Amino acid sequence: MLPASHLWAGALSQLLILEETGCPHSARHAICLLNHLSEFDDLDEDVRQLFERASQRLERRIPGPALVYGGK
């Protein structure tokens, strides 16, 4: 089962804003949303890994300290 569609839509929106404007705040918001999505208990493991990979790739792309979200 997939997490709430509003979280998916929010992450996609932030990724598009990042691509269109280069805004690092959008990258940070996308990272938070992707990390939150990856924490859903009933998420398929392949999808979880996809979210984690995307989050890690974004973290490498933006300057500044690493973003910490949740308990991970």
DSSP file (Angstrom, degrees, kcal/mol; ACC not computed):
  #  RESIDUE AA STRUCTURE BP1 BP2  ACC     N-H-->O    O-->H-N    N-H-->O    O-->H-N    TCO  KAPPA ALPHA  PHI   PSI    X-CA   Y-CA   Z-CA
    1    1 A M              0   0    0      0, 0.0    43,-0.2     0, 0.0    41,-0.0   0.000 360.0 360.0 360.0 138.9    0.0    0.0    0.0
    2    2 A L        -     0   0    0      1,-0.1     3,-0.1    41,-0.1    41,-0.0  -0.643 360.0-109.2 -90.3 145.1    1.3    3.5   -0.9
    3    3 A P        -     0   0    0      0, 0.0    -1,-0.1     0, 0.0     5,-0.1  -0.061  63.4 -49.8 -62.3 173.2    1.4    6.3    1.7
    4    4 A A    >>  -     0   0    0      1,-0.1     4,-1.4     3,-0.1     3,-1.0  -0.101  48.7-131.9 -50.0 135.7   -0.9    9.3    1.4
    5    5 A S  H 3> S+     0   0    0      1,-0.3     4,-2.9     2,-0.2     5,-0.2   0.780 102.8  65.6 -65.2 -26.9   -1.0   10.8   -2.0
    6    6 A H  H 3> S+     0   0    0      1,-0.2     4,-2.0     2,-0.2    -1,-0.3   0.834 101.6  50.0 -66.5 -29.2   -0.6   14.3   -0.6
    7    7 A L  H <> S+     0   0    0     -3,-1.0     4,-2.4     2,-0.2    -1,-0.2   0.904 111.6  47.4 -72.3 -41.2    2.9   13.4    0.6
    8    8 A W  H  X S+     0   0    0     -4,-1.4     4,-2.6     2,-0.2     5,-0.2   0.938 113.6  48.5 -60.9 -46.4    3.8   12.0   -2.8
    9    9 A A  H  X S+     0   0    0     -4,-2.9     4,-2.5     1,-0.2    -2,-0.2   0.894 111.0  50.7 -63.0 -40.3    2.4   15.1   -4.5
   10   10 A G  H  X S+     0   0    0     -4,-2.0     4,-2.4     2,-0.2    -1,-0.2   0.920 111.1  47.6 -63.8 -44.4    4.3   17.3   -2.1
   11   11 A A  H  X S+     0   0    0     -4,-2.4     4,-2.2     2,-0.2    -2,-0.2   0.926 113.8  47.3 -63.2 -44.6    7.6   15.5   -2.7
   12   12 A L  H  X S+     0   0    0     -4,-2.6     4,-2.4     1,-0.2    -2,-0.2   0.909 111.1  52.0 -63.3 -41.7    7.1   15.7   -6.5
   13   13 A S  H  X S+     0   0    0     -4,-2.5     4,-2.5     1,-0.2    -1,-0.2   0.918 110.0  48.1 -60.3 -44.6    6.2   19.3   -6.3
   14   14 A Q  H  X S+     0   0    0     -4,-2.4     4,-2.4     1,-0.2    -1,-0.2   0.881 110.5  51.8 -66.2 -37.2    9.3   20.2   -4.4
   15   15 A L  H  X S+     0   0    0     -4,-2.2     4,-2.3     2,-0.2    -1,-0.2   0.900 110.4  48.6 -64.5 -40.4   11.5   18.2   -6.8
   16   16 A L  H  X S+     0   0    0     -4,-2.4     4,-2.4     2,-0.2    -2,-0.2   0.914 110.7  50.0 -66.2 -42.3   10.0   20.1   -9.8
   17   17 A I  H  X>S+     0   0    0     -4,-2.5     4,-2.8     2,-0.2     5,-0.6   0.919 110.2  51.7 -61.1 -42.3   10.5   23.4   -8.1
   18   18 A L  H  X5S+     0   0    0     -4,-2.4     4,-2.5     1,-0.2    -2,-0.2   0.934 112.1  45.5 -59.0 -46.6   14.1   22.4   -7.4
   19   19 A E  H  <5S+     0   0    0     -4,-2.3    -1,-0.2     1,-0.2    -2,-0.2   0.861 117.7  44.0 -66.0 -35.3   14.7   21.5  -11.1
   20   20 A E  H  <5S+     0   0    0     -4,-2.4    -2,-0.2    -5,-0.2    -1,-0.2   0.848 134.0  13.2 -78.3 -34.6   13.0   24.7  -12.3
   21   21 A T  H  <5S-     0   0    0     -4,-2.8    -3,-0.2    -5,-0.2    -2,-0.2   0.618  86.6-126.8-119.6 -18.9   14.6   27.2   -9.9
   22   22 A G     << +     0   0    0     -4,-2.5    -4,-0.2    -5,-0.6    -3,-0.1   0.644  46.6 169.8  76.1  13.9   17.5   25.5   -8.2
   23   23 A C     >  -     0   0    0     -6,-0.5     4,-1.3     1,-0.2     3,-0.4  -0.435  28.8-156.6 -65.9 117.7   16.0   26.5   -4.8
   24   24 A P  H  > S+     0   0    0      0, 0.0     4,-2.3     0, 0.0    -1,-0.2   0.793  92.2  62.1 -67.0 -25.9   17.9   24.7   -2.0
   25   25 A H  H  > S+     0   0    0      1,-0.2     4,-2.5     2,-0.2     5,-0.2   0.887 101.5  52.0 -65.6 -37.0   14.9   25.1    0.3
   26   26 A S  H  > S+     0   0    0     -3,-0.4     4,-2.6     2,-0.2    -1,-0.2   0.887 108.0  51.9 -64.6 -38.0   12.8   23.0   -2.1
   27   27 A A  H  X S+     0   0    0     -4,-1.3     4,-2.5     2,-0.2    -2,-0.2   0.926 110.2  48.3 -62.7 -44.0   15.5   20.3   -2.0
   28   28 A R  H  X S+     0   0    0     -4,-2.3     4,-2.3     2,-0.2    -2,-0.2   0.902 112.1  48.7 -64.7 -40.3   15.4   20.3    1.8
   29   29 A H  H  X S+     0   0    0     -4,-2.5     4,-2.4     2,-0.2    -1,-0.2   0.917 111.3  50.2 -64.4 -42.1   11.6   20.1    1.8
   30   30 A A  H  X S+     0   0    0     -4,-2.6     4,-2.9     1,-0.2     5,-0.2   0.910 109.0  52.3 -62.1 -41.8   11.8   17.2   -0.7
   31   31 A I  H  X S+     0   0    0     -4,-2.5     4,-2.7     2,-0.2     5,-0.2   0.929 109.7  49.0 -59.6 -46.3   14.3   15.4    1.5
   32   32 A C  H  X S+     0   0    0     -4,-2.3     4,-2.4     1,-0.2    -2,-0.2   0.928 113.9  45.8 -59.5 -45.6   12.1   15.7    4.5
   33   33 A L  H  X S+     0   0    0     -4,-2.4     4,-2.8     2,-0.2    -2,-0.2   0.913 113.0  49.0 -66.3 -42.3    9.1   14.4    2.6
   34   34 A L  H  X S+     0   0    0     -4,-2.9     4,-2.1     2,-0.2    -1,-0.2   0.907 112.3  48.8 -64.0 -41.1   11.0   11.5    1.0
   35   35 A N  H  X S+     0   0    0     -4,-2.7     4,-0.6    -5,-0.2    -2,-0.2   0.912 112.2  49.0 -64.1 -41.7   12.4   10.6    4.5
   36   36 A H  H >< S+     0   0    0     -4,-2.4     3,-1.1    -5,-0.2     4,-0.3   0.927 111.0  49.9 -63.3 -45.0    8.9   10.7    5.9
   37   37 A L  H >< S+     0   0    0     -4,-2.8     3,-1.4     1,-0.3    -1,-0.2   0.880 105.7  56.9 -60.5 -38.2    7.6    8.6    3.1
   38   38 A S  H 3< S+     0   0    0     -4,-2.1    -1,-0.3     1,-0.3    -2,-0.2   0.647  97.8  64.2 -70.9 -12.8   10.3    6.0    3.6
   39   39 A E  T <<  +     0   0    0     -3,-1.1    -1,-0.3    -4,-0.6     2,-0.2   0.488  68.9 120.2 -90.1  -3.3    9.3    5.5    7.2
   40   40 A F    X   -     0   0    0     -3,-1.4     3,-1.3    -4,-0.3     8,-0.0  -0.446  61.3-140.8 -64.0 130.5    5.8    4.1    6.5
   41   41 A D  T 3  S+     0   0    0      1,-0.3    -1,-0.1    -2,-0.2    -3,-0.0   0.857  96.2  45.9 -62.9 -38.8    5.7    0.6    8.1
   42   42 A D  T 3  S+     0   0    0      2,-0.0    -1,-0.3     3,-0.0     2,-0.2   0.177  83.4 128.0 -95.4  19.8    3.7   -1.1    5.3
   43   43 A L    <   -     0   0    0     -3,-1.3   -41,-0.1     1,-0.1     2,-0.0  -0.538  69.1-104.6 -78.1 138.4    5.8    0.4    2.4
   44   44 A D     >  -     0   0    0     -2,-0.2     4,-2.4   -43,-0.2     3,-0.2  -0.358  28.1-126.7 -57.4 137.2    7.2   -2.0   -0.2
   45   45 A E  H  > S+     0   0    0      1,-0.2     4,-2.3     2,-0.2     5,-0.2   0.851 107.9  53.6 -61.8 -36.6   11.0   -2.4    0.4
   46   46 A D  H  > S+     0   0    0      2,-0.2     4,-1.7     1,-0.2    -1,-0.2   0.899 110.9  46.4 -64.5 -39.8   11.9   -1.5   -3.2
   47   47 A V  H  > S+     0   0    0     -3,-0.2     4,-2.5     2,-0.2    -2,-0.2   0.900 110.0  54.3 -68.7 -40.8    9.9    1.7   -2.9
   48   48 A R  H  X S+     0   0    0     -4,-2.4     4,-2.4     1,-0.2    -2,-0.2   0.922 109.1  48.0 -57.3 -45.8   11.5    2.5    0.5
   49   49 A Q  H  X S+     0   0    0     -4,-2.3     4,-2.7     1,-0.2    -1,-0.2   0.870 109.0  54.1 -65.0 -36.1   15.0    2.1   -1.0
   50   50 A L  H  X S+     0   0    0     -4,-1.7     4,-2.5     2,-0.2    -2,-0.2   0.933 109.6  47.1 -62.4 -46.5   14.0    4.3   -3.9
   51   51 A F  H  X S+     0   0    0     -4,-2.5     4,-2.5     1,-0.2    -2,-0.2   0.921 113.3  49.0 -59.8 -44.3   12.9    7.1   -1.5
   52   52 A E  H  X S+     0   0    0     -4,-2.4     4,-2.5     2,-0.2    -2,-0.2   0.909 111.3  48.9 -64.6 -42.4   16.1    6.7    0.5
   53   53 A R  H  X S+     0   0    0     -4,-2.7     4,-2.5     2,-0.2    -1,-0.2   0.922 112.1  48.9 -62.5 -44.2   18.3    6.8   -2.6
   54   54 A A  H  X S+     0   0    0     -4,-2.5     4,-2.2     2,-0.2    -2,-0.2   0.917 111.8  49.3 -62.5 -43.3   16.5    9.9   -3.9
   55   55 A S  H  X S+     0   0    0     -4,-2.5     4,-2.3     1,-0.2    -2,-0.2   0.926 112.1  47.8 -61.5 -46.2   16.9   11.6   -0.5
   56   56 A Q  H  X S+     0   0    0     -4,-2.5     4,-1.7     1,-0.2    -2,-0.2   0.890 110.5  51.9 -63.6 -40.1   20.6   10.8   -0.3
   57   57 A R  H  X S+     0   0    0     -4,-2.5     4,-0.9     1,-0.2    -1,-0.2   0.908 110.3  48.6 -63.8 -41.8   21.2   12.1   -3.8
   58   58 A L  H >X S+     0   0    0     -4,-2.2     4,-1.4     1,-0.2     3,-0.6   0.901 106.9  56.3 -64.5 -40.5   19.4   15.4   -3.0
   59   59 A E  H 3< S+     0   0    0     -4,-2.3     3,-0.2     1,-0.3    -1,-0.2   0.876 107.2  49.1 -59.5 -37.6   21.5   15.7    0.2
   60   60 A R  H 3< S+     0   0    0     -4,-1.7    -1,-0.3     1,-0.2    -2,-0.2   0.745 108.3  56.5 -71.7 -22.2   24.7   15.5   -1.9
   61   61 A R  H << S+     0   0    0     -4,-0.9    -2,-0.2    -3,-0.6    -1,-0.2   0.766  97.3  67.6 -82.8 -27.3   23.4   18.1   -4.3
   62   62 A I  S  < S-     0   0    0     -4,-1.4     2,-0.1    -3,-0.2     0, 0.0  -0.735  79.8-122.5-101.7 145.2   22.7   20.9   -1.9
   63   63 A P        +     0   0    0      0, 0.0    -2,-0.1     0, 0.0    -1,-0.1  -0.342  67.6  46.5 -75.8 161.5   25.3   22.9    0.0
   64   64 A G  S    S-     0   0    0     -2,-0.1     3,-0.1     2,-0.0    -2,-0.0  -0.368  95.5 -24.9 103.4 179.9   25.4   23.1    3.8
   65   65 A P  S    S-     0   0    0      0, 0.0     2,-0.0     0, 0.0    -3,-0.0  -0.246  75.5 -91.5 -67.4 155.1   25.0   20.7    6.7
   66   66 A A        -     0   0    0      1,-0.1     2,-0.4    -6,-0.0    -6,-0.0  -0.337  41.0-117.7 -64.9 146.2   23.2   17.5    6.3
   67   67 A L        -     0   0    0     -3,-0.1     2,-0.5     2,-0.0    -1,-0.1  -0.745  23.3-154.3 -89.4 129.8   19.5   17.5    7.1
   68   68 A V        +     0   0    0     -2,-0.4     2,-0.4     3,-0.0     3,-0.0  -0.914  16.9 176.0-107.3 129.6   18.4   15.3   10.0
   69   69 A Y    >   -     0   0    0     -2,-0.5     3,-0.8   -38,-0.1    -2,-0.0  -0.997  46.9 -25.1-135.7 131.5   14.8   14.1   10.0
   70   70 A G  T 3  S-     0   0    0     -2,-0.4   -34,-0.0     1,-0.2   -35,-0.0  -0.187 102.7 -45.5  68.9-159.2   13.1   11.8   12.4
   71   71 A G  T 3         0   0    0      1,-0.2    -1,-0.2    -3,-0.0    -3,-0.0   0.382 360.0 360.0 -92.4   3.0   14.9    9.1   14.4
   72   72 A K    <         0   0    0     -3,-0.8    -1,-0.2   -37,-0.0    -2,-0.1   0.457 360.0 360.0 -89.5 360.0   17.1    7.7   11.6
